[in-house]
Amino acid sequence: METKLRQVRHFSKEFKKEKMQSVTDKQVTVRELSKLYSVSETAICRWIKTYNTLPSQETIVVEKVIEELKTCRFKKIAALEGIIGKQQVEVFFLESVIACGSELLGEGL
């Protein structure tokens, strides 16, 4: 059976800082860097934590674009459901007015 040799690579401090900065500036995502350089997302997150120049009280949130799109879609869905709900209430009200008017006039629907 053939064994695969694990390729060990070392990246310079400058390289890591440069890539960390491109992620924090939102020029590229962690996932894209991971695929481009065949480095785990965990390693890139460690680079960000190690070489981050922001004060320790500040936190960088690295979100996947997909999550951001889901959040946006959920907001749109909630807004549309609200509109539909208002229209349904209006339809119910108008049907009730018509039914009451029909009763008063003695006409059936």
C-alpha positions as a printed Julia matrix, in Angstrom:
109×3 Matrix{Float64}:
   0.0    0.0    0.0
   1.25   3.42  -0.94
   1.48   6.09   1.77
   0.99   9.73   0.98
   3.67  12.07   2.18
   2.27  15.07   3.96
   3.48  18.32   2.49
   4.64  20.7    5.19
   4.65  24.35   4.22
   5.62  27.4    6.2
   4.3   30.84   5.43
   6.22  33.97   6.33
   4.97  36.39   8.94
   4.54  39.06   6.25
   2.5   36.71   4.07
   0.2   35.85   6.99
  -0.23  39.52   7.92
  -1.01  40.43   4.31
  -3.64  37.69   3.99
  -5.12  38.52   7.41
  -5.46  42.15   6.32
  -7.19  41.18   3.07
  -9.76  39.21   5.1
 -10.36  42.01   7.62
 -10.72  44.5    4.74
 -13.29  42.12   3.22
 -11.39  41.82  -0.05
 -11.51  38.04   0.23
 -13.24  35.5    2.47
 -11.59  32.95   4.73
 -13.01  30.16   2.6
 -11.61  31.65  -0.62
  -8.14  32.0    0.95
  -8.36  28.47   2.25
  -9.06  27.06  -1.21
  -6.57  29.32  -2.97
  -3.59  28.4   -0.78
  -4.74  24.93   0.38
  -4.69  26.04   4.02
  -7.37  25.15   6.56
  -9.88  27.81   7.54
  -8.83  27.23  11.15
  -5.24  28.17  10.34
  -6.36  31.38   8.64
  -8.52  32.26  11.65
  -5.44  31.74  13.84
  -3.5   34.14  11.6
  -6.23  36.73  12.11
  -6.16  36.24  15.86
  -2.35  36.35  16.01
  -1.68  39.28  13.69
  -4.77  41.36  14.36
  -3.8   44.97  15.07
  -7.13  45.95  16.61
  -7.37  46.3   20.38
  -8.21  43.02  22.1
 -11.66  44.28  23.15
 -12.75  44.57  19.53
 -13.87  41.47  17.7
 -13.86  40.81  14.0
 -16.87  38.86  12.82
 -16.03  36.77   9.81
 -19.32  35.8    8.23
 -19.85  33.63   5.27
 -21.57  35.4    2.43
 -24.24  32.7    2.37
 -25.27  33.51   5.96
 -25.56  37.17   5.1
 -27.76  36.34   2.1
 -29.96  34.09   4.27
 -30.43  36.9    6.78
 -31.38  39.3    3.98
 -33.85  36.78   2.54
 -35.44  36.17   5.95
 -35.98  39.92   6.36
 -37.61  40.14   2.94
 -39.82  37.12   3.69
 -40.89  38.64   7.02
 -41.78  41.93   5.29
 -43.8   40.13   2.6
 -45.62  38.03   5.21
 -46.53  41.25   7.01
 -47.97  42.72   3.81
 -49.96  39.55   3.1
 -51.27  39.53   6.66
 -52.49  43.14   6.38
 -54.16  42.39   3.05
 -55.86  39.31   4.51
 -57.25  41.41   7.39
 -58.51  43.95   4.86
 -60.2   41.23   2.77
 -61.87  39.8    5.9
 -63.08  43.28   6.88
 -64.5   44.0    3.42
 -66.24  40.6    3.3
 -67.79  41.35   6.7
 -69.0   44.78   5.5
 -70.56  43.19   2.41
 -72.25  40.5    4.52
 -73.66  43.1    6.94
 -74.86  45.3    4.05
 -76.52  42.29   2.41
 -78.34  41.46   5.65
 -79.56  45.02   6.03
 -80.81  45.14   2.47
 -82.26  41.65   2.68
 -80.22  40.35  -0.19
 -78.34  37.05  -0.13
 -74.9   36.55  -1.51
